[in-house]
């Protein structure tokens, strides 16, 4: 593939991901208006290198987009999930070009 074709494919993938994020954001609230929360076992089950889709499938929700930026060919997205456990429990996962590169959690059980 040429660089131009690679870029077009990358942009198409980003557009598809944005559409999926929008649909997931609309669908994330389940019964009684509550969305699935990430448990400590789910946090440990996701591994560096997992795709966003794999993580969202493991947790059962899209999470909440915390930040997103693009620097050159590097697309970085941080997604937060409310957590099961103590008040304020949450997990923050950072993805670059669609793959998990960092994860942190507070108070998950």
ZANUVEX-525597 format. One record per residue: y, x, z of N, C-alpha, C in turn. Coordinates in Angstrom, 1 decimal, decimal comma. Layout:
! ZANUVEX-525597
r nv Y; nu X; nw Z; cav Y; cau X; caw Z; cv Y; cu X; cw Z
...
This chain:
! ZANUVEX-525597
r nv -1,2; nu 0,8; nw 0,0; cav 0,0; cau 0,0; caw 0,0; cv 1,2; cu 0,9; cw 0,0
r nv 2,3; nu 0,4; nw -0,6; cav 3,5; cau 1,1; caw -0,6; cv 4,3; cu 0,7; cw 0,7
r nv 5,3; nu 1,6; nw 1,0; cav 6,1; cau 1,3; caw 2,2; cv 6,7; cu 0,0; cw 2,2
r nv 7,2; nu -0,5; nw 1,0; cav 7,8; cau -1,8; caw 0,8; cv 6,8; cu -2,9; cw 1,1
r nv 5,6; nu -2,8; nw 0,6; cav 4,5; cau -3,8; caw 0,9; cv 4,1; cu -3,8; cw 2,3
r nv 4,1; nu -2,6; nw 3,0; cav 3,7; cau -2,5; caw 4,4; cv 4,8; cu -3,2; cw 5,2
r nv 6,1; nu -3,0; nw 4,8; cav 7,2; cau -3,6; caw 5,6; cv 7,1; cu -5,2; cw 5,4
r nv 6,8; nu -5,6; nw 4,2; cav 6,8; cau -7,1; caw 3,9; cv 5,6; cu -7,7; cw 4,7
r nv 4,5; nu -7,0; nw 4,8; cav 3,4; cau -7,5; caw 5,6; cv 3,7; cu -7,6; cw 7,1
r nv 4,4; nu -6,5; nw 7,5; cav 4,8; cau -6,5; caw 8,9; cv 5,8; cu -7,6; cw 9,3
r nv 6,8; nu -7,9; nw 8,4; cav 7,7; cau -8,9; caw 8,6; cv 7,1; cu -10,3; cw 8,5
r nv 6,1; nu -10,5; nw 7,7; cav 5,3; cau -11,7; caw 7,6; cv 4,5; cu -11,9; cw 8,9
r nv 3,9; nu -10,9; nw 9,4; cav 3,2; cau -11,0; caw 10,7; cv 4,2; cu -11,3; cw 11,8
r nv 5,4; nu -10,7; nw 11,8; cav 6,4; cau -11,1; caw 12,9; cv 6,8; cu -12,5; cw 12,8
r nv 7,0; nu -13,0; nw 11,6; cav 7,4; cau -14,4; caw 11,4; cv 6,3; cu -15,3; cw 11,9
r nv 5,0; nu -15,0; nw 11,6; cav 3,9; cau -15,8; caw 12,1; cv 3,8; cu -15,8; cw 13,6
r nv 4,0; nu -14,6; nw 14,2; cav 4,0; cau -14,5; caw 15,6; cv 5,1; cu -15,3; cw 16,3
r nv 6,3; nu -15,3; nw 15,6; cav 7,4; cau -16,1; caw 16,2; cv 7,1; cu -17,6; cw 16,1
r nv 6,5; nu -18,0; nw 15,1; cav 6,1; cau -19,4; caw 14,9; cv 5,1; cu -19,7; cw 16,0
r nv 4,1; nu -18,9; nw 16,2; cav 3,1; cau -19,1; caw 17,2; cv 3,7; cu -19,1; cw 18,6
r nv 4,7; nu -18,2; nw 18,9; cav 5,3; cau -18,2; caw 20,2; cv 6,1; cu -19,5; cw 20,4
r nv 6,7; nu -20,0; nw 19,4; cav 7,4; cau -21,3; caw 19,5; cv 6,5; cu -22,4; cw 19,8
r nv 5,3; nu -22,5; nw 19,1; cav 4,3; cau -23,5; caw 19,3; cv 3,7; cu -23,4; cw 20,7
r nv 3,5; nu -22,1; nw 21,1; cav 2,9; cau -21,9; caw 22,4; cv 3,9; cu -22,3; cw 23,5
r nv 5,2; nu -22,0; nw 23,3; cav 6,1; cau -22,3; caw 24,3; cv 6,2; cu -23,9; cw 24,5
r nv 6,1; nu -24,6; nw 23,4; cav 6,1; cau -26,1; caw 23,5; cv 4,8; cu -26,6; cw 24,1
r nv 3,7; nu -25,9; nw 23,9; cav 2,4; cau -26,4; caw 24,4; cv 2,0; cu -25,8; cw 25,8
r nv 2,8; nu -24,9; nw 26,3; cav 2,3; cau -24,2; caw 27,5; cv 2,3; cu -25,1; cw 28,8
r nv 3,0; nu -26,2; nw 28,8; cav 3,0; cau -27,1; caw 29,9; cv 1,9; cu -28,1; cw 29,8
r nv 1,0; nu -28,0; nw 30,7; cav -0,2; cau -28,9; caw 30,7; cv 0,0; cu -30,1; cw 31,6
r nv -1,0; nu -30,5; nw 32,2; cav -1,0; cau -31,7; caw 33,0; cv 0,0; cu -31,5; cw 34,2
r nv 0,7; nu -32,6; nw 34,5; cav 1,7; cau -32,6; caw 35,6; cv 2,8; cu -31,6; cw 35,4
r nv 3,0; nu -31,1; nw 34,1; cav 4,1; cau -30,2; caw 33,9; cv 3,9; cu -28,8; cw 34,3
r nv 2,7; nu -28,5; nw 34,7; cav 2,4; cau -27,1; caw 35,2; cv 1,8; cu -26,3; cw 34,2
r nv 2,1; nu -25,0; nw 34,1; cav 1,5; cau -24,1; caw 33,1; cv 0,5; cu -23,3; cw 33,9
r nv -0,5; nu -22,8; nw 33,2; cav -1,5; cau -21,9; caw 33,8; cv -0,9; cu -20,7; cw 34,4
r nv -1,3; nu -20,2; nw 35,5; cav -0,8; cau -19,0; caw 36,1; cv -1,9; cu -17,9; cw 36,0
r nv -1,4; nu -16,7; nw 36,0; cav -2,3; cau -15,5; caw 35,9; cv -2,9; cu -15,2; cw 37,2
r nv -4,2; nu -15,0; nw 37,3; cav -4,8; cau -14,6; caw 38,5; cv -5,0; cu -13,1; cw 38,5
r nv -5,3; nu -12,5; nw 39,7; cav -5,5; cau -11,1; caw 39,8; cv -6,7; cu -10,6; cw 39,0
r nv -7,7; nu -11,5; nw 38,9; cav -8,9; cau -11,1; caw 38,1; cv -8,5; cu -11,1; cw 36,6
r nv -7,7; nu -12,1; nw 36,2; cav -7,2; cau -12,1; caw 34,8; cv -6,4; cu -10,8; cw 34,5
r nv -5,5; nu -10,5; nw 35,5; cav -4,7; cau -9,3; caw 35,3; cv -5,5; cu -8,0; cw 35,1
r nv -6,6; nu -7,9; nw 35,9; cav -7,5; cau -6,8; caw 35,8; cv -8,3; cu -6,8; cw 34,5
r nv -8,6; nu -8,0; nw 34,0; cav -9,4; cau -8,2; caw 32,8; cv -8,7; cu -7,7; cw 31,5
r nv -7,3; nu -7,8; nw 31,5; cav -6,6; cau -7,4; caw 30,3; cv -6,4; cu -5,9; cw 30,4
r nv -6,6; nu -5,2; nw 29,2; cav -6,6; cau -3,8; caw 29,1; cv -5,5; cu -3,3; cw 28,2
r nv -5,0; nu -2,1; nw 28,5; cav -4,1; cau -1,5; caw 27,5; cv -4,7; cu -1,4; cw 26,2
r nv -3,9; nu -1,8; nw 25,2; cav -4,5; cau -1,8; caw 23,8; cv -4,9; cu -3,2; cw 23,4
r nv -5,0; nu -4,2; nw 24,3; cav -5,3; cau -5,6; caw 23,9; cv -4,2; cu -6,2; cw 23,2
r nv -4,5; nu -7,1; nw 22,2; cav -3,4; cau -7,7; caw 21,5; cv -2,8; cu -8,9; cw 22,3
r nv -1,6; nu -9,3; nw 21,9; cav -0,9; cau -10,4; caw 22,6; cv -1,8; cu -11,6; cw 22,5
r nv -2,4; nu -11,9; nw 21,4; cav -3,3; cau -13,1; caw 21,2; cv -4,5; cu -13,0; cw 22,2
r nv -5,1; nu -11,8; nw 22,3; cav -6,2; cau -11,7; caw 23,3; cv -5,8; cu -11,9; cw 24,7
r nv -4,6; nu -11,4; nw 25,1; cav -4,2; cau -11,6; caw 26,5; cv -3,8; cu -13,1; cw 26,7
r nv -3,1; nu -13,7; nw 25,8; cav -2,8; cau -15,1; caw 25,9; cv -4,1; cu -16,0; cw 26,0
r nv -5,1; nu -15,6; nw 25,2; cav -6,3; cau -16,3; caw 25,3; cv -7,0; cu -16,1; cw 26,6
r nv -7,0; nu -14,9; nw 27,2; cav -7,6; cau -14,6; caw 28,5; cv -7,0; cu -15,4; cw 29,6
r nv -5,6; nu -15,5; nw 29,5; cav -4,9; cau -16,2; caw 30,6; cv -4,8; cu -17,7; cw 30,4
r nv -4,9; nu -18,1; nw 29,2; cav -4,8; cau -19,5; caw 28,9; cv -3,4; cu -20,1; cw 28,7
r nv -2,4; nu -19,2; nw 28,6; cav -1,1; cau -19,6; caw 28,3; cv -0,3; cu -18,5; cw 27,6
r nv 0,8; nu -18,9; nw 27,0; cav 1,6; cau -17,9; caw 26,2; cv 2,5; cu -17,1; cw 27,1
r nv 2,7; nu -17,5; nw 28,4; cav 3,6; cau -16,8; caw 29,2; cv 5,1; cu -17,1; cw 28,8
r nv 6,0; nu -16,4; nw 29,4; cav 7,4; cau -16,6; caw 29,1; cv 8,0; cu -15,3; cw 28,6
r nv 8,6; nu -15,4; nw 27,4; cav 9,3; cau -14,2; caw 26,8; cv 10,4; cu -13,8; cw 27,7
r nv 10,3; nu -12,5; nw 28,2; cav 11,3; cau -12,0; caw 29,1; cv 12,3; cu -11,1; cw 28,3
r nv 11,8; nu -10,4; nw 27,4; cav 12,7; cau -9,6; caw 26,5; cv 12,0; cu -9,2; cw 25,2
r nv 12,9; nu -8,9; nw 24,2; cav 12,3; cau -8,5; caw 22,9; cv 13,4; cu -7,7; cw 22,2
r nv 12,9; nu -6,6; nw 21,6; cav 13,8; cau -5,7; caw 20,9; cv 13,1; cu -5,0; cw 19,7
r nv 13,9; nu -4,6; nw 18,8; cav 13,3; cau -3,9; caw 17,6; cv 14,2; cu -2,6; cw 17,5
r nv 13,5; nu -1,5; nw 17,5; cav 14,1; cau -0,2; caw 17,2; cv 13,3; cu 0,4; cw 16,1
r nv 13,9; nu 0,5; nw 14,9; cav 13,1; cau 1,0; caw 13,8; cv 11,9; cu 0,2; cw 13,5
r nv 10,7; nu 0,8; nw 13,5; cav 9,5; cau 0,1; caw 13,3; cv 8,8; cu -0,3; cw 14,6
r nv 9,5; nu -0,1; nw 15,7; cav 8,9; cau -0,4; caw 17,0; cv 9,4; cu -1,7; cw 17,5
r nv 8,5; nu -2,7; nw 17,6; cav 8,9; cau -4,0; caw 18,1; cv 8,3; cu -4,2; cw 19,5
r nv 9,2; nu -4,3; nw 20,5; cav 8,7; cau -4,4; caw 21,9; cv 9,0; cu -5,8; cw 22,4
r nv 8,0; nu -6,3; nw 23,1; cav 8,1; cau -7,7; caw 23,7; cv 7,6; cu -7,6; cw 25,2
r nv 8,3; nu -8,1; nw 26,1; cav 7,9; cau -8,2; caw 27,5; cv 7,7; cu -9,7; cw 27,8
r nv 6,5; nu -10,0; nw 28,3; cav 6,1; cau -11,4; caw 28,6; cv 5,8; cu -11,5; cw 30,1
r nv 6,3; nu -12,5; nw 30,8; cav 6,0; cau -12,7; caw 32,2; cv 5,2; cu -13,9; cw 32,4
r nv 4,2; nu -13,8; nw 33,3; cav 3,4; cau -15,0; caw 33,7; cv 3,6; cu -15,2; cw 35,2
r nv 3,8; nu -16,5; nw 35,6; cav 3,8; cau -16,8; caw 37,0; cv 2,4; cu -16,5; cw 37,5
r nv 2,3; nu -16,2; nw 38,7; cav 0,9; cau -15,8; caw 39,2; cv 0,4; cu -16,7; cw 40,3
r nv -0,9; nu -16,6; nw 40,4; cav -1,6; cau -17,3; caw 41,5; cv -1,5; cu -16,3; cw 42,7
r nv -1,2; nu -16,9; nw 43,8; cav -1,1; cau -16,1; caw 45,0; cv 0,1; cu -16,4; cw 45,8
r nv 0,8; nu -15,4; nw 46,4; cav 1,9; cau -15,5; caw 47,2; cv 3,1; cu -16,1; cw 46,4
r nv 4,1; nu -16,7; nw 47,1; cav 5,3; cau -17,2; caw 46,5; cv 5,9; cu -16,1; cw 45,7
r nv 6,3; nu -16,3; nw 44,5; cav 6,9; cau -15,3; caw 43,7; cv 5,9; cu -14,4; cw 42,9
r nv 4,6; nu -14,7; nw 43,1; cav 3,6; cau -13,8; caw 42,4; cv 3,9; cu -13,9; cw 40,9
r nv 3,8; nu -12,8; nw 40,2; cav 3,9; cau -12,8; caw 38,8; cv 3,3; cu -11,5; cw 38,2
r nv 3,2; nu -11,5; nw 36,9; cav 2,8; cau -10,4; caw 36,1; cv 3,7; cu -10,2; cw 35,0
r nv 4,0; nu -9,0; nw 34,7; cav 4,9; cau -8,6; caw 33,5; cv 4,1; cu -7,7; cw 32,6
r nv 3,9; nu -8,1; nw 31,4; cav 3,1; cau -7,3; caw 30,4; cv 4,0; cu -6,9; cw 29,3
r nv 4,0; nu -5,7; nw 28,8; cav 4,8; cau -5,2; caw 27,7; cv 4,0; cu -4,8; cw 26,6
r nv 4,3; nu -5,3; nw 25,4; cav 3,6; cau -5,1; caw 24,2; cv 4,5; cu -4,4; cw 23,2
r nv 3,9; nu -3,4; nw 22,4; cav 4,6; cau -2,8; caw 21,3; cv 3,8; cu -3,0; cw 20,1
r nv 4,5; nu -3,5; nw 19,0; cav 3,8; cau -3,9; caw 17,8; cv 2,6; cu -4,7; cw 18,0
r nv 2,7; nu -5,6; nw 19,0; cav 1,6; cau -6,6; caw 19,2; cv 0,5; cu -6,1; cw 20,1
r nv 0,6; nu -4,9; nw 20,7; cav -0,5; cau -4,4; caw 21,6; cv 0,0; cu -4,0; cw 23,0
r nv -0,8; nu -4,3; nw 24,0; cav -0,4; cau -4,1; caw 25,4; cv -0,2; cu -2,6; cw 25,7
r nv 0,9; nu -2,2; nw 26,2; cav 1,2; cau -0,8; caw 26,5; cv 1,5; cu -0,6; cw 28,0
r nv 1,9; nu -1,6; nw 28,7; cav 2,2; cau -1,5; caw 30,1; cv 2,0; cu -2,8; cw 30,8
r nv 1,5; nu -2,8; nw 32,0; cav 1,4; cau -4,0; caw 32,8; cv 1,7; cu -3,7; cw 34,3
r nv 2,3; nu -4,7; nw 34,9; cav 2,6; cau -4,6; caw 36,3; cv 2,5; cu -6,0; cw 36,9
r nv 2,2; nu -6,1; nw 38,2; cav 2,1; cau -7,4; caw 38,9; cv 2,6; cu -7,3; cw 40,3
r nv 3,0; nu -8,4; nw 40,9; cav 3,4; cau -8,5; caw 42,2; cv 2,8; cu -9,7; cw 42,9
r nv 2,1; nu -9,5; nw 43,9; cav 1,5; cau -10,6; caw 44,7; cv 0,4; cu -11,5; cw 44,2
r nv -0,2; nu -11,0; nw 43,1; cav -1,3; cau -11,8; caw 42,5; cv -2,5; cu -11,8; cw 43,4
r nv -3,2; nu -12,9; nw 43,4; cav -4,5; cau -13,0; caw 44,2; cv -5,6; cu -13,5; cw 43,4
